Amino acid sequence: MLDKLVEVEIRYEELERMMGDPDVAQDYMRVTELAKERSSLQEIVMAYRDYQKQAQELEEATELAHSTNDYEMKELAQMEVAELEESTEALLTKIKFMLLPKDLRDDKNVIVEIRAGAGGDEAGIFAGDLTRMYTRYAESQKWKVEMLDINEQGGGIFKNITFKINGEGAFSRLKYEMGVHRVQRVPATESQGRIHTSTATVAVLAEMDEVDVQLNMNDVETQVFRARGAGGQSVNTTDSAVRLIHKPTGLVVEMQDERSQLQNKLRAKQVLIARLYEAEVERQRSEREAERRGQVGSGDRSEKIRTYNYPQGRVTDHRINYSNYNLPAVMDGDLDIFIDQLATQAQAEMLAAGGVE
C-alpha cells in the first residue's frame, strides 16, 4: 500500500510541475485536464504527507521513551507514543478507504425507476410516496429533478414513475436505494383497521453517454402509439408516445410524457442506454466471486432492503440491521443516516475482500 502512495505522490508532484510549465499553461483544455486530475489526488496526497509526518514523530517519541533515563521525560514520551500510535493507525485506515477502487459511475446523474409491486392500489400509492421521498432528498442535496415518465392510474395510484436526478455525486449516494421497499400500514380504504403489506421496486441507473455504451440502433425496434393519461383517458391525438425494444436483450422502454415524438424517443434512448450499462455491470459483477455481492447485498432485485412500518413509526434497513423511529422525517427525504451507514459498510466489505493491496 505504501508503494501505491509513493506512486500517487510522485504523480501529484509531476502534475504540479506540468501545470507550472509556461507552454502547457497556454493550452486551456490541457490545463483543465491536469487540474482535474490533480484535484482528484490532492486529498489522499495531503493525508499521506500527514501520515509521514506522524510516523516520523512516532519514531522520535519511541526512541526517546527507550533512551532517556529521566522518569518524567520517559513517562511523557510513552504517553505521546500511545497517542501517536492511535492517530497514525486511524489515519492509515482513512488512507486505505481513499485507495479503494472508485465506481466510475459515482459522479454520474441518475435515472430512478419506481414500480408498484405486490399489494394492489396500496402499492401504487406507496410508489408515489417513495417518489416524493427521493424528490425531497434531492432538494436537500441541491440536485435537480426532472420527471421522465409517469403512469398514474388515478387517485394518486401509480403503476410506475421514471425521473432523472442531476447533481454532483448523485449516483454515489442513491445507488444504495436499489431494491425492493416494503410498506406496512392500514390503507385508507381498510374499514377493519388491518395492517397491509405492500411493496415497490426501486431501480437506480447511472445516466451514461453513448460513448460508454455501444448501442446499435439496428438492434432496436421503435414503436409509436398515442399517449394516455390517468384512468385511461387519451391526452394526445397524435402518435407521440414511443416504445423502444432492444431485441438482443428484450429490454423495453416507454416514454409518453412529452408531446413531441422526438423528445420521447430521445428520453427513451437515454433510459435504454442506462439500463444496458447496468445490465453489463451486473453481468461482470456476477462473474467475479470475490467482489462484494451486489449493492451492499446479494444483488438480487427481489431482495427486500427496507421496511417502512407506519403503526410503529419505524423504518428498518435490513442490510445494516438498523431501525430509525422518525418515519415522517425519512419519508420527507431524511435519508443520509441510512446512506452513510450503507456506504461505510460497503467500504468495509471491500477492504475485507482485499480491495487495497
Number of C-alpha atoms within 10 A of each C-alpha: 12 10 8 12 18 13 11 18 18 13 16 21 13 14 19 14 11 17 20 12 12 9 9 15 14 11 10 10 11 14 18 13 12 19 16 11 14 19 13 12 17 14 12 21 21 12 17 21 13 15 19 13 12 17 17 13 16 20 14 13 21 18 14 17 21 11 10 13 10 9 10 10 13 18 13 13 21 18 14 17 21 14 12 20 16 12 15 20 13 13 17 18 13 14 20 18 18 16 18 15 11 9 9 10 17 17 16 20 23 28 27 27 22 27 24 26 21 15 17 13 20 27 25 29 22 25 29 23 17 21 21 15 20 22 21 20 20 19 14 12 13 12 18 13 18 13 13 21 20 20 21 20 17 13 11 15 21 24 21 22 22 20 18 22 24 18 17 15 16 21 26 20 17 24 22 21 23 25 23 22 25 23 21 18 19 18 16 8 9 11 8 8 11 10 15 14 18 24 25 26 25 24 21 21 26 27 26 22 13 12 7 11 14 11 16 8 11 9 12 20 12 15 13 18 15 17 22 17 17 16 11 12 9 11 14 15 11 13 15 21 25 28 20 22 19 20 12 8 11 10 14 16 19 22 26 29 22 17 17 14 21 13 17 23 24 13 21 24 22 17 29 23 22 22 23 19 21 18 15 12 12 13 11 11 16 16 9 10 8 12 15 21 16 16 17 20 19 13 16 13 15 11 16 19 21 22 20 25 19 16 11 12 13 17 23 19 17 14 17 15 8 13 16 15 15 13 19 14 12 21 19 17 19 18 18 12 11 19 17 13 14 20 17 12 15 18 20 14 16 18 18 11 12 12 18 16 11
